[in-house]
Amino acid sequence: MPLLYPLLLATALFAIGVYGVLARRNAVMVLMGVELMLNAVNLNLVAFDAWLHDTLHSGQILTLFVITIAAAEIGLGLAIVLLVFRTRKLVDVDKLVELADRDQAESRA
């Protein structure tokens, strides 16, 4: 299989993830965008590992590492979103100015 197909798919996944992070205001959707970007990176790692015929399979090992980090990241991120929702009854990232840096929060008010 040519390398172009996985690269195009990874590019599309990464672009959708960037759109999800930049355009969405819901914290859960932002986390999903980050996960899409990490999956695009995983796809690239596996594609280049297969294309280069790496004997150590370093791309696949790095993919397992990224999957582990992504699982920890989404678990922690969802826990934070759940805690914010329980305390403030909202998940809009633009309205959470109290969690921002004090200088930036004061300049907006």
MOPAC internal coordinates of N, CA, C and O (Angstrom, degrees):
PM7 1SCF
backbone

  N    0.0000 0     0.00 0     0.00 0    0    0    0
  C    1.4556 1     0.00 0     0.00 0    1    0    0
  C    1.5259 1   107.81 1     0.00 0    2    1    0
  O    1.2310 1   120.69 1   -46.55 1    3    2    1
  N    1.3265 1   116.28 1   133.45 1    3    2    1
  C    1.4574 1   118.27 1   179.20 1    5    3    2
  C    1.5236 1   111.50 1   -66.54 1    6    5    3
  O    1.2310 1   121.23 1   -24.14 1    7    6    5
  N    1.3082 1   115.25 1   155.86 1    7    6    5
  C    1.4698 1   121.28 1  -178.07 1    9    7    6
  C    1.5160 1   111.60 1   -73.17 1   10    9    7
  O    1.2310 1   120.28 1   161.52 1   11   10    9
  N    1.3174 1   117.07 1   -18.48 1   11   10    9
  C    1.4536 1   120.57 1  -174.90 1   13   11   10
  C    1.5229 1   112.96 1   -63.48 1   14   13   11
  O    1.2310 1   119.53 1   140.37 1   15   14   13
  N    1.3145 1   118.49 1   -39.63 1   15   14   13
  C    1.4648 1   120.87 1  -175.69 1   17   15   14
  C    1.5256 1   112.29 1   -64.19 1   18   17   15
  O    1.2310 1   119.08 1   129.91 1   19   18   17
  N    1.3332 1   119.36 1   -50.09 1   19   18   17
  C    1.4763 1   117.34 1   177.14 1   21   19   18
  C    1.5225 1   112.88 1   -63.62 1   22   21   19
  O    1.2310 1   120.35 1   146.71 1   23   22   21
  N    1.3324 1   116.94 1   -33.29 1   23   22   21
  C    1.4593 1   119.02 1   178.93 1   25   23   22
  C    1.5233 1   111.48 1   -67.32 1   26   25   23
  O    1.2310 1   120.28 1   140.41 1   27   26   25
  N    1.3270 1   117.07 1   -39.59 1   27   26   25
  C    1.4631 1   119.67 1   176.92 1   29   27   26
  C    1.5182 1   111.38 1   -65.71 1   30   29   27
  O    1.2310 1   120.65 1   138.16 1   31   30   29
  N    1.3208 1   116.36 1   -41.84 1   31   30   29
  C    1.4684 1   119.96 1   178.59 1   33   31   30
  C    1.5288 1   110.58 1   -64.73 1   34   33   31
  O    1.2310 1   120.63 1   138.30 1   35   34   33
  N    1.3274 1   116.39 1   -41.70 1   35   34   33
  C    1.4661 1   119.58 1   179.04 1   37   35   34
  C    1.5203 1   110.91 1   -65.72 1   38   37   35
  O    1.2310 1   120.29 1   141.89 1   39   38   37
  N    1.3078 1   117.05 1   -38.11 1   39   38   37
  C    1.4600 1   120.23 1   177.18 1   41   39   38
  C    1.5203 1   111.54 1   -63.27 1   42   41   39
  O    1.2310 1   120.81 1   137.08 1   43   42   41
  N    1.3309 1   116.06 1   -42.92 1   43   42   41
  C    1.4665 1   119.89 1   178.52 1   45   43   42
  C    1.5308 1   110.48 1   -64.33 1   46   45   43
  O    1.2310 1   120.36 1   135.93 1   47   46   45
  N    1.3403 1   116.91 1   -44.07 1   47   46   45
  C    1.4637 1   119.93 1   178.70 1   49   47   46
  C    1.5210 1   111.17 1   -61.52 1   50   49   47
  O    1.2310 1   120.42 1   136.82 1   51   50   49
  N    1.3321 1   116.80 1   -43.18 1   51   50   49
  C    1.4552 1   120.32 1  -179.04 1   53   51   50
  C    1.5243 1   110.80 1   -65.72 1   54   53   51
  O    1.2310 1   120.44 1   139.46 1   55   54   53
  N    1.3365 1   116.77 1   -40.54 1   55   54   53
  C    1.4630 1   120.09 1   179.25 1   57   55   54
  C    1.5296 1   111.36 1   -64.62 1   58   57   55
  O    1.2310 1   120.38 1   139.28 1   59   58   57
  N    1.3219 1   116.88 1   -40.72 1   59   58   57
  C    1.4695 1   120.11 1   177.44 1   61   59   58
  C    1.5305 1   109.75 1   -64.79 1   62   61   59
  O    1.2310 1   120.64 1   140.98 1   63   62   61
  N    1.3315 1   116.37 1   -39.02 1   63   62   61
  C    1.4633 1   120.08 1   177.76 1   65   63   62
  C    1.5149 1   112.49 1   -64.34 1   66   65   63
  O    1.2310 1   120.35 1   137.58 1   67   66   65
  N    1.3186 1   116.93 1   -42.42 1   67   66   65
  C    1.4724 1   120.49 1   177.73 1   69   67   66
  C    1.5229 1   110.00 1   -63.33 1   70   69   67
  O    1.2310 1   120.40 1   138.45 1   71   70   69
  N    1.3321 1   116.85 1   -41.55 1   71   70   69
  C    1.4640 1   119.80 1   176.80 1   73   71   70
  C    1.5283 1   110.47 1   -61.25 1   74   73   71
  O    1.2310 1   120.42 1   138.61 1   75   74   73
  N    1.3318 1   116.79 1   -41.39 1   75   74   73
  C    1.4618 1   120.14 1   179.74 1   77   75   74
  C    1.5150 1   112.25 1   -63.87 1   78   77   75
  O    1.2310 1   120.17 1   142.90 1   79   78   77
  N    1.3112 1   117.29 1   -37.10 1   79   78   77
  C    1.4676 1   120.37 1  -179.71 1   81   79   78
  C    1.5262 1   110.93 1   -73.99 1   82   81   79
  O    1.2310 1   120.14 1   138.50 1   83   82   81
  N    1.3213 1   117.33 1   -41.50 1   83   82   81
  C    1.4604 1   120.18 1  -173.96 1   85   83   82
  C    1.5259 1   113.75 1   -83.90 1   86   85   83
  O    1.2310 1   119.83 1   147.38 1   87   86   85
  N    1.3170 1   117.93 1   -32.62 1   87   86   85
  C    1.4629 1   119.48 1  -172.91 1   89   87   86
  C    1.5164 1   113.78 1   -97.73 1   90   89   87
  O    1.2310 1   119.69 1   152.49 1   91   90   89
  N    1.3169 1   118.20 1   -27.51 1   91   90   89
  C    1.4576 1   120.58 1  -176.03 1   93   91   90
  C    1.5174 1   110.64 1   -84.50 1   94   93   91
  O    1.2310 1   120.42 1   -33.68 1   95   94   93
  N    1.3175 1   116.80 1   146.32 1   95   94   93
  C    1.4526 1   122.30 1   178.16 1   97   95   94
  C    1.5184 1   111.68 1  -106.02 1   98   97   95
  O    1.2310 1   120.11 1   164.98 1   99   98   97
  N    1.3239 1   117.39 1   -15.02 1   99   98   97
  C    1.4518 1   121.51 1   178.23 1  101   99   98
  C    1.5272 1   109.04 1   -76.41 1  102  101   99
  O    1.2310 1   120.33 1   -49.46 1  103  102  101
  N    1.3248 1   116.97 1   130.54 1  103  102  101
  C    1.4623 1   120.60 1  -175.89 1  105  103  102
  C    1.5221 1   112.42 1   -64.69 1  106  105  103
  O    1.2310 1   120.14 1   146.13 1  107  106  105
  N    1.3130 1   117.34 1   -33.87 1  107  106  105
  C    1.4648 1   119.97 1   178.74 1  109  107  106
  C    1.5270 1   109.85 1   -67.27 1  110  109  107
  O    1.2310 1   120.25 1   140.28 1  111  110  109
  N    1.3190 1   117.13 1   -39.72 1  111  110  109
  C    1.4725 1   120.00 1   178.52 1  113  111  110
  C    1.5319 1   110.74 1   -67.57 1  114  113  111
  O    1.2310 1   120.14 1   146.01 1  115  114  113
  N    1.3125 1   117.33 1   -33.99 1  115  114  113
  C    1.4697 1   120.29 1   175.98 1  117  115  114
  C    1.5224 1   109.75 1   -64.70 1  118  117  115
  O    1.2310 1   120.41 1   137.97 1  119  118  117
  N    1.3335 1   116.83 1   -42.03 1  119  118  117
  C    1.4681 1   119.72 1   177.29 1  121  119  118
  C    1.5232 1   111.38 1   -63.50 1  122  121  119
  O    1.2310 1   120.53 1   141.52 1  123  122  121
  N    1.3252 1   116.59 1   -38.48 1  123  122  121
  C    1.4667 1   119.53 1   177.20 1  125  123  122
  C    1.5269 1   111.26 1   -64.96 1  126  125  123
  O    1.2310 1   120.07 1   143.74 1  127  126  125
  N    1.3291 1   117.48 1   -36.26 1  127  126  125
  C    1.4581 1   120.84 1   176.04 1  129  127  126
  C    1.5188 1   112.25 1   -63.88 1  130  129  127
  O    1.2310 1   120.70 1   140.42 1  131  130  129
  N    1.3188 1   116.27 1   -39.58 1  131  130  129
  C    1.4648 1   120.40 1   177.61 1  133  131  130
  C    1.5328 1   109.77 1   -65.27 1  134  133  131
  O    1.2310 1   120.60 1   140.27 1  135  134  133
  N    1.3182 1   116.47 1   -39.73 1  135  134  133
  C    1.4627 1   119.37 1   178.38 1  137  135  134
  C    1.5250 1   111.54 1   -65.06 1  138  137  135
  O    1.2310 1   120.08 1   141.83 1  139  138  137
  N    1.3255 1   117.44 1   -38.17 1  139  138  137
  C    1.4678 1   119.87 1   176.88 1  141  139  138
  C    1.5210 1   110.93 1   -62.69 1  142  141  139
  O    1.2310 1   120.48 1   139.77 1  143  142  141
  N    1.3330 1   116.68 1   -40.23 1  143  142  141
  C    1.4642 1   119.31 1   178.56 1  145  143  142
  C    1.5274 1   110.99 1   -65.64 1  146  145  143
  O    1.2310 1   120.09 1   140.35 1  147  146  145
  N    1.3330 1   117.42 1   -39.65 1  147  146  145
  C    1.4662 1   119.42 1   178.14 1  149  147  146
  C    1.5279 1   111.39 1   -66.60 1  150  149  147
  O    1.2310 1   120.14 1   143.77 1  151  150  149
  N    1.3271 1   117.35 1   -36.23 1  151  150  149
  C    1.4570 1   119.87 1   177.28 1  153  151  150
  C    1.5239 1   111.55 1   -68.43 1  154  153  151
  O    1.2310 1   119.91 1   148.00 1  155  154  153
  N    1.3171 1   117.78 1   -32.00 1  155  154  153
  C    1.4592 1   120.39 1   174.97 1  157  155  154
  C    1.5311 1   110.14 1   -64.93 1  158  157  155
  O    1.2310 1   120.52 1   139.52 1  159  158  157
  N    1.3133 1   116.61 1   -40.48 1  159  158  157
  C    1.4625 1   120.46 1   176.94 1  161  159  158
  C    1.5334 1   110.08 1   -63.84 1  162  161  159
  O    1.2310 1   120.35 1   137.87 1  163  162  161
  N    1.3282 1   116.94 1   -42.13 1  163  162  161
  C    1.4573 1   120.54 1   178.12 1  165  163  162
  C    1.5235 1   111.51 1   -60.41 1  166  165  163
  O    1.2310 1   121.13 1   137.58 1  167  166  165
  N    1.3221 1   115.45 1   -42.42 1  167  166  165
  C    1.4648 1   119.62 1   179.51 1  169  167  166
  C    1.5231 1   110.69 1   -62.69 1  170  169  167
  O    1.2310 1   120.04 1   139.16 1  171  170  169
  N    1.3113 1   117.52 1   -40.84 1  171  170  169
  C    1.4652 1   120.81 1   177.20 1  173  171  170
  C    1.5197 1   111.32 1   -64.23 1  174  173  171
  O    1.2310 1   120.34 1   137.57 1  175  174  173
  N    1.3240 1   116.95 1   -42.43 1  175  174  173
  C    1.4642 1   119.91 1  -179.72 1  177  175  174
  C    1.5253 1   111.26 1   -61.25 1  178  177  175
  O    1.2310 1   120.22 1   134.69 1  179  178  177
  N    1.3146 1   117.18 1   -45.31 1  179  178  177
  C    1.4633 1   120.36 1  -179.15 1  181  179  178
  C    1.5255 1   110.68 1   -69.45 1  182  181  179
  O    1.2310 1   120.00 1   140.74 1  183  182  181
  N    1.3338 1   117.60 1   -39.26 1  183  182  181
  C    1.4669 1   120.62 1  -179.99 1  185  183  182
  C    1.5211 1   111.24 1   -63.79 1  186  185  183
  O    1.2310 1   120.35 1   135.35 1  187  186  185
  N    1.3218 1   116.93 1   -44.65 1  187  186  185
  C    1.4690 1   118.81 1   179.55 1  189  187  186
  C    1.5162 1   111.40 1   -70.92 1  190  189  187
  O    1.2310 1   119.92 1   148.72 1  191  190  189
  N    1.3192 1   117.75 1   -31.28 1  191  190  189
  C    1.4625 1   120.26 1   175.64 1  193  191  190
  C    1.5259 1   110.18 1   -63.49 1  194  193  191
  O    1.2310 1   120.16 1   135.99 1  195  194  193
  N    1.3158 1   117.31 1   -44.01 1  195  194  193
  C    1.4672 1   120.23 1   179.05 1  197  195  194
  C    1.5249 1   111.12 1   -71.14 1  198  197  195
  O    1.2310 1   119.89 1   143.85 1  199  198  197
  N    1.3127 1   117.82 1   -36.15 1  199  198  197
  C    1.4586 1   120.61 1  -177.57 1  201  199  198
  C    1.5283 1   111.89 1   -71.31 1  202  201  199
  O    1.2310 1   120.75 1   143.93 1  203  202  201
  N    1.3158 1   116.17 1   -36.07 1  203  202  201
  C    1.4702 1   119.96 1  -178.93 1  205  203  202
  C    1.5268 1   112.68 1   -87.12 1  206  205  203
  O    1.2310 1   119.56 1   175.51 1  207  206  205
  N    1.3249 1   118.44 1    -4.49 1  207  206  205
  C    1.4656 1   123.27 1  -178.29 1  209  207  206
  C    1.5251 1   111.01 1    51.20 1  210  209  207
  O    1.2310 1   121.81 1  -129.13 1  211  210  209
  N    1.3219 1   114.13 1    50.87 1  211  210  209
  C    1.4642 1   120.38 1  -178.43 1  213  211  210
  C    1.5272 1   109.54 1   -68.40 1  214  213  211
  O    1.2310 1   120.69 1   -53.81 1  215  214  213
  N    1.3166 1   116.28 1   126.19 1  215  214  213
  C    1.4700 1   119.51 1  -178.83 1  217  215  214
  C    1.5213 1   112.23 1   -75.50 1  218  217  215
  O    1.2310 1   120.46 1   154.89 1  219  218  217
  N    1.3028 1   116.73 1   -25.11 1  219  218  217
  C    1.4659 1   120.01 1   179.07 1  221  219  218
  C    1.5261 1   112.10 1   -87.14 1  222  221  219
  O    1.2310 1   120.11 1   169.94 1  223  222  221
  N    1.3275 1   117.39 1   -10.06 1  223  222  221
  C    1.4750 1   122.92 1  -177.10 1  225  223  222
  C    1.5255 1   110.66 1    52.70 1  226  225  223
  O    1.2310 1   121.20 1  -134.50 1  227  226  225
  N    1.2991 1   115.31 1    45.50 1  227  226  225
  C    1.4669 1   119.58 1  -178.35 1  229  227  226
  C    1.5254 1   112.01 1   -66.48 1  230  229  227
  O    1.2310 1   119.81 1   149.24 1  231  230  229
  N    1.3206 1   117.96 1   -30.76 1  231  230  229
  C    1.4582 1   120.59 1   177.27 1  233  231  230
  C    1.5167 1   111.70 1   -65.20 1  234  233  231
  O    1.2310 1   120.66 1   139.97 1  235  234  233
  N    1.3165 1   116.35 1   -40.03 1  235  234  233
  C    1.4617 1   119.90 1   179.00 1  237  235  234
  C    1.5255 1   110.81 1   -70.52 1  238  237  235
  O    1.2310 1   120.59 1   143.87 1  239  238  237
  N    1.3155 1   116.48 1   -36.13 1  239  238  237
  C    1.4699 1   119.47 1   177.94 1  241  239  238
  C    1.5238 1   110.16 1   -67.06 1  242  241  239
  O    1.2310 1   120.63 1   137.38 1  243  242  241
  N    1.3203 1   116.40 1   -42.62 1  243  242  241
  C    1.4664 1   119.41 1   176.78 1  245  243  242
  C    1.5272 1   111.37 1   -64.04 1  246  245  243
  O    1.2310 1   120.60 1   145.84 1  247  246  245
  N    1.3336 1   116.47 1   -34.16 1  247  246  245
  C    1.4655 1   119.87 1   176.75 1  249  247  246
  C    1.5224 1   110.99 1   -63.45 1  250  249  247
  O    1.2310 1   120.38 1   136.76 1  251  250  249
  N    1.3184 1   116.87 1   -43.24 1  251  250  249
  C    1.4694 1   119.27 1   176.70 1  253  251  250
  C    1.5288 1   111.05 1   -62.00 1  254  253  251
  O    1.2310 1   120.49 1   141.90 1  255  254  253
  N    1.3246 1   116.67 1   -38.10 1  255  254  253
  C    1.4652 1   120.27 1   176.82 1  257  255  254
  C    1.5258 1   110.91 1   -63.82 1  258  257  255
  O    1.2310 1   120.31 1   135.80 1  259  258  257
  N    1.3289 1   117.00 1   -44.20 1  259  258  257
  C    1.4728 1   120.61 1   179.82 1  261  259  258
  C    1.5188 1   110.54 1   -65.61 1  262  261  259
  O    1.2310 1   119.67 1   141.63 1  263  262  261
  N    1.3278 1   118.23 1   -38.37 1  263  262  261
  C    1.4640 1   121.13 1   178.11 1  265  263  262
  C    1.5247 1   109.98 1   -63.01 1  266  265  263
  O    1.2310 1   120.21 1   139.38 1  267  266  265
  N    1.3204 1   117.20 1   -40.62 1  267  266  265
  C    1.4630 1   121.12 1   178.70 1  269  267  266
  C    1.5224 1   110.80 1   -64.18 1  270  269  267
  O    1.2310 1   120.71 1   134.08 1  271  270  269
  N    1.3274 1   116.25 1   -45.92 1  271  270  269
  C    1.4667 1   119.86 1   178.64 1  273  271  270
  C    1.5240 1   110.69 1   -64.49 1  274  273  271
  O    1.2310 1   120.20 1   141.28 1  275  274  273
  N    1.3362 1   117.21 1   -38.72 1  275  274  273
  C    1.4687 1   120.46 1   179.90 1  277  275  274
  C    1.5222 1   110.88 1   -65.90 1  278  277  275
  O    1.2310 1   120.26 1   142.08 1  279  278  277
  N    1.3297 1   117.10 1   -37.92 1  279  278  277
  C    1.4677 1   119.61 1   178.54 1  281  279  278
  C    1.5239 1   110.49 1   -64.89 1  282  281  279
  O    1.2310 1   120.65 1   138.16 1  283  282  281
  N    1.3178 1   116.36 1   -41.84 1  283  282  281
  C    1.4644 1   119.21 1   177.63 1  285  283  282
  C    1.5240 1   110.94 1   -66.30 1  286  285  283
  O    1.2310 1   120.68 1   139.60 1  287  286  285
  N    1.3294 1   116.31 1   -40.40 1  287  286  285
  C    1.4627 1   120.87 1  -179.39 1  289  287  286
  C    1.5193 1   111.56 1   -64.26 1  290  289  287
  O    1.2310 1   119.84 1   136.44 1  291  290  289
  N    1.3220 1   117.91 1   -43.56 1  291  290  289
  C    1.4594 1   119.66 1  -177.93 1  293  291  290
  C    1.5258 1   110.32 1   -71.51 1  294  293  291
  O    1.2310 1   119.85 1   145.58 1  295  294  293
  N    1.3224 1   117.89 1   -34.42 1  295  294  293
  C    1.4597 1   120.09 1   177.01 1  297  295  294
  C    1.5152 1   111.36 1   -64.32 1  298  297  295
  O    1.2310 1   120.78 1   133.46 1  299  298  297
  N    1.3063 1   116.11 1   -46.54 1  299  298  297
  C    1.4659 1   120.33 1   178.86 1  301  299  298
  C    1.5254 1   111.37 1   -67.71 1  302  301  299
  O    1.2310 1   120.68 1   139.39 1  303  302  301
  N    1.3361 1   116.30 1   -40.61 1  303  302  301
  C    1.4601 1   120.14 1   179.75 1  305  303  302
  C    1.5239 1   112.04 1   -64.15 1  306  305  303
  O    1.2310 1   120.28 1   135.96 1  307  306  305
  N    1.3166 1   117.07 1   -44.04 1  307  306  305
  C    1.4608 1   119.59 1   178.28 1  309  307  306
  C    1.5230 1   111.59 1   -66.75 1  310  309  307
  O    1.2310 1   120.08 1   145.92 1  311  310  309
  N    1.3146 1   117.45 1   -34.08 1  311  310  309
  C    1.4656 1   119.74 1   176.34 1  313  311  310
  C    1.5265 1   110.59 1   -64.52 1  314  313  311
  O    1.2310 1   120.33 1   139.00 1  315  314  313
  N    1.3295 1   116.98 1   -41.00 1  315  314  313
  C    1.4643 1   120.38 1   178.23 1  317  315  314
  C    1.5291 1   110.12 1   -66.45 1  318  317  315
  O    1.2310 1   120.10 1   136.30 1  319  318  317
  N    1.3252 1   117.41 1   -43.70 1  319  318  317
  C    1.4689 1   120.44 1   179.34 1  321  319  318
  C    1.5210 1   110.34 1   -62.64 1  322  321  319
  O    1.2310 1   119.99 1   138.38 1  323  322  321
  N    1.3279 1   117.63 1   -41.62 1  323  322  321
  C    1.4618 1   120.98 1   178.91 1  325  323  322
  C    1.5240 1   111.17 1   -63.83 1  326  325  323
  O    1.2310 1   120.24 1   138.90 1  327  326  325
  N    1.3214 1   117.15 1   -41.10 1  327  326  325
  C    1.4595 1   120.61 1   178.40 1  329  327  326
  C    1.5338 1   111.38 1   -65.72 1  330  329  327
  O    1.2310 1   120.38 1   137.81 1  331  330  329
  N    1.3282 1   116.87 1   -42.19 1  331  330  329
  C    1.4668 1   120.31 1   177.98 1  333  331  330
  C    1.5217 1   110.23 1   -64.92 1  334  333  331
  O    1.2310 1   120.23 1   139.85 1  335  334  333
  N    1.3303 1   117.17 1   -40.15 1  335  334  333
  C    1.4648 1   119.41 1   179.75 1  337  335  334
  C    1.5275 1   110.99 1   -66.08 1  338  337  335
  O    1.2310 1   120.08 1   140.74 1  339  338  337
  N    1.3159 1   117.45 1   -39.26 1  339  338  337
  C    1.4677 1   119.83 1   179.80 1  341  339  338
  C    1.5258 1   112.24 1   -68.40 1  342  341  339
  O    1.2310 1   120.19 1   147.22 1  343  342  341
  N    1.3246 1   117.25 1   -32.78 1  343  342  341
  C    1.4581 1   118.96 1  -177.23 1  345  343  342
  C    1.5235 1   112.77 1   -89.06 1  346  345  343
  O    1.2310 1   119.48 1   146.11 1  347  346  345
  N    1.3424 1   118.59 1   -33.89 1  347  346  345
  C    1.4634 1   120.70 1  -173.68 1  349  347  346
  C    1.5226 1   114.24 1  -116.32 1  350  349  347
  O    1.2310 1   120.42 1   172.46 1  351  350  349
  N    1.3293 1   116.81 1    -7.54 1  351  350  349
  C    1.4759 1   122.37 1   178.69 1  353  351  350
  C    1.5286 1   112.99 1    60.80 1  354  353  351
  O    1.2310 1   119.95 1  -147.69 1  355  354  353
  N    1.3137 1   117.70 1    32.31 1  355  354  353
  C    1.4615 1   121.46 1   174.32 1  357  355  354
  C    1.5234 1   109.35 1  -154.30 1  358  357  355
  O    1.2310 1   121.61 1   -24.65 1  359  358  357
  N    1.3435 1   114.52 1   155.35 1  359  358  357
  C    1.4641 1   120.56 1   177.81 1  361  359  358
  C    1.5250 1   111.13 1  -127.64 1  362  361  359
  O    1.2310 1   120.53 1  -166.07 1  363  362  361
  N    1.3242 1   116.59 1    13.93 1  363  362  361
  C    1.4622 1   121.06 1   178.18 1  365  363  362
  C    1.5229 1   108.57 1   -75.60 1  366  365  363
  O    1.2310 1   120.35 1   -58.79 1  367  366  365
  N    1.3316 1   116.94 1   121.21 1  367  366  365
  C    1.4621 1   120.38 1  -174.60 1  369  367  366
  C    1.5293 1   112.07 1   -70.90 1  370  369  367
  O    1.2310 1   119.68 1   156.79 1  371  370  369
  N    1.3355 1   118.22 1   -23.21 1  371  370  369
  C    1.4660 1   120.08 1   178.40 1  373  371  370
  C    1.5187 1   112.67 1   -75.50 1  374  373  371
  O    1.2310 1   120.59 1   154.58 1  375  374  373
  N    1.3293 1   116.47 1   -25.42 1  375  374  373
  C    1.4638 1   119.67 1  -177.56 1  377  375  374
  C    1.5252 1   112.74 1   -90.56 1  378  377  375
  O    1.2310 1   120.12 1   177.32 1  379  378  377
  N    1.3000 1   117.37 1    -2.68 1  379  378  377
  C    1.4627 1   120.85 1   179.89 1  381  379  378
  C    1.5229 1   110.06 1   -92.06 1  382  381  379
  O    1.2310 1   120.00 1  -121.25 1  383  382  381
  N    1.3136 1   117.60 1    58.75 1  383  382  381
  C    1.4598 1   121.51 1  -177.21 1  385  383  382
  C    1.5245 1   111.16 1   -74.68 1  386  385  383
  O    1.2310 1   119.83 1   160.28 1  387  386  385
  N    1.3288 1   117.92 1   -19.72 1  387  386  385
  C    1.4547 1   119.47 1   179.91 1  389  387  386
  C    1.5236 1   112.02 1   -71.33 1  390  389  387
  O    1.2310 1   120.44 1   159.40 1  391  390  389
  N    1.3248 1   116.76 1   -20.60 1  391  390  389
  C    1.4536 1   120.57 1   178.57 1  393  391  390
  C    1.5235 1   112.06 1   -88.61 1  394  393  391
  O    1.2310 1   120.22 1   173.85 1  395  394  393
  N    1.3202 1   117.18 1    -6.15 1  395  394  393
  C    1.4566 1   120.96 1  -177.22 1  397  395  394
  C    1.5176 1   110.73 1   -81.89 1  398  397  395
  O    1.2310 1   121.25 1    -3.41 1  399  398  397
  N    1.2999 1   115.21 1   176.59 1  399  398  397
  C    1.4461 1   121.75 1   176.23 1  401  399  398
  C    1.5295 1   108.79 1   -65.17 1  402  401  399
  O    1.2310 1   119.73 1   -37.93 1  403  402  401
  N    1.3101 1   118.13 1   142.07 1  403  402  401
  C    1.4626 1   121.80 1  -173.94 1  405  403  402
  C    1.5248 1   113.10 1   -59.94 1  406  405  403
  O    1.2310 1   119.73 1   140.32 1  407  406  405
  N    1.3159 1   118.13 1   -39.68 1  407  406  405
  C    1.4611 1   120.15 1  -178.67 1  409  407  406
  C    1.5204 1   111.32 1   -64.81 1  410  409  407
  O    1.2310 1   120.43 1   138.03 1  411  410  409
  N    1.3240 1   116.78 1   -41.97 1  411  410  409
  C    1.4543 1   119.75 1   179.85 1  413  411  410
  C    1.5167 1   111.08 1   -70.93 1  414  413  411
  O    1.2310 1   119.89 1   143.17 1  415  414  413
  N    1.3305 1   117.82 1   -36.83 1  415  414  413
  C    1.4640 1   120.46 1  -179.89 1  417  415  414
  C    1.5218 1   110.99 1   -67.16 1  418  417  415
  O    1.2310 1   119.74 1   142.96 1  419  418  417
  N    1.3205 1   118.09 1   -37.04 1  419  418  417
  C    1.4576 1   120.91 1   179.96 1  421  419  418
  C    1.5199 1   111.98 1   -72.83 1  422  421  419
  O    1.2310 1   119.96 1   147.04 1  423  422  421
  N    1.3304 1   117.69 1   -32.96 1  423  422  421
  C    1.4570 1   120.09 1  -179.59 1  425  423  422
  C    1.5184 1   111.49 1   -70.58 1  426  425  423
  O    1.2310 1   119.75 1   152.51 1  427  426  425
  N    1.3356 1   118.09 1   -27.49 1  427  426  425
  C    1.4650 1   120.66 1   178.94 1  429  427  426
  C    1.5300 1   110.90 1   -77.01 1  430  429  427
  O    1.2310 1   120.03 1   150.00 1  431  430  429
  N    1.3168 1   117.54 1   -30.00 1  431  430  429
  C    1.4652 1   120.39 1  -175.20 1  433  431  430
  C    1.5088 1   112.59 1   -77.27 1  434  433  431
  O    1.2310 1   120.10 1   180.00 1  435  434  433

